[in-house]
Amino acid sequence: MPITGREEAIRSAAALLLQADIRLVTLTGPEGIGKTRLSLGVATTVSEQFPDGICFVTLAGLPASELLIPVIAHALHVEPYHRTLLDALIDHLANIRLLLILDSAESVVSEGQSIGESPQRVPRSQDSRYQSRPTERPGGV
């Protein structure tokens, strides 16, 4: 289903994702404004640039922020194999070119902030994580 009236927002977010120095894009806005649909529109637009695919992980209803890393690792079929799950996840992401969409991340903001730091630990310059969460400020991309 096409997203009508959001073409400029899709183009802007897609352009950000495709910049080599941009590792994390966060969509912000009030609940119900269409951040999830926008993220899916952006994913469709940039899909050819991510040969290892797009992984959409919904975090809505996640009961505890400690479950963020296990939920993402499970979605990507990552196993720890004698190291921390976070290290295994970062190693996995370092070897692929994947768009990871984290939807409804507001339920895990404290953990989400550590995920925001993780791109610096992933050596590939164009791995991207995509986070959709509401904020109290209106608008945003």
QUIWO-V978410 format. One record per pair of residues at least 12 apart in sequence whose ideal C-beta (glycine too) atoms are under 6 Angstrom apart, sorted by the first residue. I is the first residue (numbers start at 1). J is the second residue. Records with the same first field share a line. If there is no record, write none. Layout:
BEGIN
I->J ; J
END
This chain:
BEGIN
3->37 ; 41
6->38
9->38 ; 141
10->41 ; 42 ; 45
12->141
13->25 ; 42 ; 141
14->42 ; 45 ; 46
17->46 ; 128
20->125 ; 126
23->119
24->116 ; 119 ; 129
25->130
26->131
27->39 ; 132
28->135 ; 140
29->140
30->134
31->134
35->132
36->103 ; 132
39->101 ; 132
43->99
50->97 ; 98 ; 99
51->97
52->96 ; 97 ; 98
53->98
54->99
55->75 ; 100
56->101
57->72 ; 75 ; 102
58->103 ; 104
59->102 ; 104 ; 105 ; 107 ; 108
60->104
62->107 ; 108
65->108 ; 110 ; 111
68->108 ; 111
69->85 ; 86
73->85 ; 89
78->92
90->118 ; 121 ; 122
93->122 ; 127
94->122 ; 123 ; 124
99->128
100->129
101->130
102->131
103->132
105->131 ; 133
106->133 ; 134
END
